[in-house]
């Protein structure tokens, strides 16, 4: 499966820098963030495409006021989204800029009008946010465009995950990545349950990954060891910009550390291999082998007193020790000589 030119099977982990609300209301900050993401080695920058009116109602009723111990308690949903949204008139310039500097770019649409709007830019994928996984018509419409679908599962039941997959497949779209996600901002480590990453792939027969809202860089590294093909994390140029998502976003230095840690992890994981590489063969010089531990004269019997298993590894394999004991020497053999078959009668 490919997202843009990136092959999830052969190119490693696809790392997405989530711009989200981290633009400070200025397109130049958004562009500088995209540039920074490219410089530190992210594979893609992801936008969010909505307005306050496409995502909620402008209403003061209790249902529309945030509560429950979040970063945004007591704010109206409408006001939060009005502040946080990325202006639609910026999209063209941001898509052009990202492609000009060579970083992939796509977005999370939050309704059908956003999909229609984004189609003009031919994004490499569509990302369905956790809270939109119950919007089956949005999933259906986005999937119908034939682009890879990246779907966060943060608040979904297992049945809803299956429904989302069935909807995509019903539209002839089998290019799907499911992301393990904990929809808390920030998310506690004990709520991450990263073992689910491998289970998503096994249970649903798709690529899986991790949309991370924990603090720090540990969780993405662990996720890669558990099979994550995609890592998504909020990225901010500088936390002094502030905004709705700043508290749980990584700045440029932190995000660069995360990318380096992920790439180091990929190298550490490597592949399943039992081959005797040149490096391994060289290292065997320091393993044990059979050596003459006392001067031996021709015809003398080999005994535990005159041959031993010691380092280095230039003599016969220690597994032959019992086979050799009691046999005669074919020649005089001085102390500290590596034992060879030609020494044995």
N, C-alpha and C positions, 0 to 999 in steps of 0.2 A: 504493500500500500504506500502511495506517495501523497505527501502534502506539498504542493508546489513541486519543486525538484528534489525534495528530501524523501529518501526511501527509508521507511521505518524499519525494514528488515535488515538493511545493510549499512545505514549511515549513522547508527548510534541513537542517542536520545534526542528527540525534537524538543528544544527548549523555547518556551513562549514567554516573552515579557509582556505582562498585562498592563496596558496603560491605564485603563479604567478612568477614574476621576483625577488622576495625577497630572493634570495639565495646568492647574492654577488659573483656568479661564483664559489662557493665552496660547495661541497657536504656535508661537515661537518656542514656548516651553515644550509643547507636544513634539515639535520637530527636533529639538535638542535631545529629548528623551529617546526618540527613534534613533537618532545618530549615536547616542551613548549605547543603546542596546546592540547596535551593529558593532560598535568598537569593542565591546566586551565579549562578543561571540554568541549572542542569542541568535536563534534561528528564525525567529519571527517576533513581530510586534502585534498585539491584538488590541483592537478598539472595542468599544461598546456603542451600539447604535440604537438610541432611543431618545425620546423627549419625555418630560414629565407627563404630558398628555397622552403619549402612546403606552405608558406603563402603569398609570394610576389615575385616580380622579382627584380633582382639586376640592377636597372636602375636609371639614374640621371635625367630623364625627370621630368617636373613639377608635373605631376600626382603622382609621387612616392616620393615627398617631402612633409612632414607634414606641414600644415599651418592651420590657423583658430582659433588661440588663445588657443592652447593646451599647456600642459607641455612640449611637444616634438617638438614644431615648429622648422622648418628649418632642422630637421633631415630627412635623407632618411629612408623610411619604412624598407628597407633591413637592414640597420645598427642598427636600433632600435631593430628589432626582433632578429638579430644576438647577440646583447648584452643581451637581456632579456630572451631568450629561456632557458629552462631547458634541459641540455644535455640528449639525449636519453639513453646513457650508464649508467646514474644514476638511471633510473627508477626501475630496478630490485632490487637494494639495498634499495631504498626508500620504495618500496612496501613491501619488506620483513621486513624492520625495523618497519614500521607503524604497520604491523600485529603482529609483535613480542611484541610491547608495548601495543597493544590493541586499536588502533584508526583506524577507517575506512579510506580508501584511494581510490580515483578514479581520473579521469582526464578529461579535455576538449580536445578532438581530433580536429584538424583543417583541416584534410583531411583524405581520405580513408586509406592512408598508416599508419597514426597514429592510426586509429581504429585497423587495422591488427596488429600493433605493441603492442597495449595495450591488445589485446585479450589474449595474453600469460599470463598476470597477473590476468585475471579474475576479472576485477574491478567490484565494486558493482553497478555502474551506469555510464552513459555517460552524460556529461554536454555539451550542445551546447551553445557557447558564443553568445552574442547579435549580433555581426557583422557576424556570420555564419548562422543566421536563414534564410538567402536567399539562402544558399547552400543546395538545396533540395536533391541533391544526397548524400551529407554527412549525412544529417538527415536520409534519407532512409537506408543508409548502417549501420549507428550506431544503428538505431532502429531494424534492422534485426537481431541483435545479442541477442535480447531478454532481455536486461537489462533495468532497469528504465531509463527514459529519463528526464533530467532536462534541460529546455530550457529557456534561457533569452530572453526577448521580447523588449529589449531597443530601437531598431531601426526599429521594425517591424510594418507594417500596420496590421489592424485587419484581413484583408484577408490573409496576410502571416502567421499570427498566426494560422488561421484555416487551411491553407495549410500544415503547419508543423504537426499539429495534425492529419490531414487526412493521411499524409504520414506515420506517426508512426502507426496509426491504420490499415492502409493498409498492414503493415508488421506484423499485429497481435499483436502489442505492445500497450497495453492500460495503461501501468504504466508510467504516465506522470505528471510532475510538471512544471507549468509555473511560471517563476519568473518575477515580475515587476522589471524593471531596468531602470535607467536613465544613458545613455551611455555618461557621461561627467565625467572628472577626474581632480579634484573632482566635484561632482554634487551639485548644489545649492538646498537648502531646498525647495524653491518655485517650483522647477521642479520635485520634487519627486512624487507628485500626488498619494499618497499611497492608496487613496480610490479605485484605480484600482485593488488592490490585491483581494478584495472580489469579484469585478466584473469579474475578470479573472476566478475565480472558478465557479461563477454562469453562466457566458456566455458560457464557454467551457466544463463544467462538469468534471473538473480535480482539483487536489490539486494545491494550489498556494502559492507563497512565495515571497521573496524579495532579490534581489542581490544589495547590497548597496555600493554606491560610495560617499555618503555624508561624511562629517567630523563628528567625535564624535559618540556617542552611542544612541542618541535620536531616530533616524529614525528606527532602528531595533525594539526598544521597541514599538513604535507606530504601526509598521507593525504587530507585534504579536497581539496587541489589535484588529487589523482589519482582523485577520484570517490567517496570514502567517504561513504555516506549515514548511517552510524552510527559513533560513536566511544564506546568503553567504556574507562574507566580507573579504577584503584583510588583511592579517596578516603578520607582520614582527617581527622578533625576537627583533630587536633594530633598530631604524631609522638611527643610525649612519652607518648602512650597506649601505645605499643609494640605488640607482638603479631607474629604470623607474617608479616603483609603490610606492616608499617609502612615497611620500607626502600624499597620500590618504589612507594609510594603518594604521591599529591600531597596536601598539606595545603590548608586552605581558601584561603589566599592564592594558592598555586600553581595550584590547580584553577580559581580565578576568572581568573587570567591565561591559562590554557589556553582557557577558554570565550571570553574576549574575543578572543584570537588567532584562534580558529576563526571567530567571527562577523565579525571584520575580514577574514579570508580569503574568506569567502563574499561580502562586499561587493566585495572586489578582483576576484574571479572574474567576478561579474556574469553577463552573457550575451553571446553573439556578436552584435555590433552594428556596422554601418557607417553608421548614420543620422547625419545632421547635426543633432545636438541643439542647443538654444539656447546651451549652454556652448561647444560646439565651434565654432559659427558666430561667437560672440563672440571666441574664441581666434584665429580666422582673421584678425582685424584685425592680428595681429602677424606674419602670413605675408607673403611677397613679392608685389608687384604692379608694374605698369608706371607709372612716374612721369616727368614732364618734368624732365630734369636740367640743362637750359639754356634760357633764354628762347627761344621760337619765335615767328616772325611768320607771319601768314596766307600760305599758299601754299608755305611752306618744307617741304622733304622731311624726313621722320623718318629719323634715322640713329642708329647706336650712340653717337654723341656727344651726342645731345639727348634720348634716352629710355633709361631703365635699369630693370632689375628690382631693386627695393629694398623694404625694409620701410618703412611698414606695408602693409596689404592692401586699400586702398580703390580702387585702380586696376584696370585690366584684368588678367586672368590672364596670367602670363608666357608661357604657351604660344602667345600671339598675337604675340609679338615679331617673329618672322621674317615673318609675314604683313603686319605694319604697316610694317616698314622699307621705305623707298622711296616710300611714299605721302605725300600732301600734307596739311598742316594746314588745316582749314576756318576757322581764326580765330587770332588772337594767343593764345598760351598762356604764362603766366608760369612761371618756375622753381618746382619742387616741387608742381605741380598733378597730381593723379591723372589718368591718361589715361583718357578715355571714348570710346565709339564716335562720339559727336557731334563729336569733335575731328578725325576722320579722314575724308578725302575718298575 
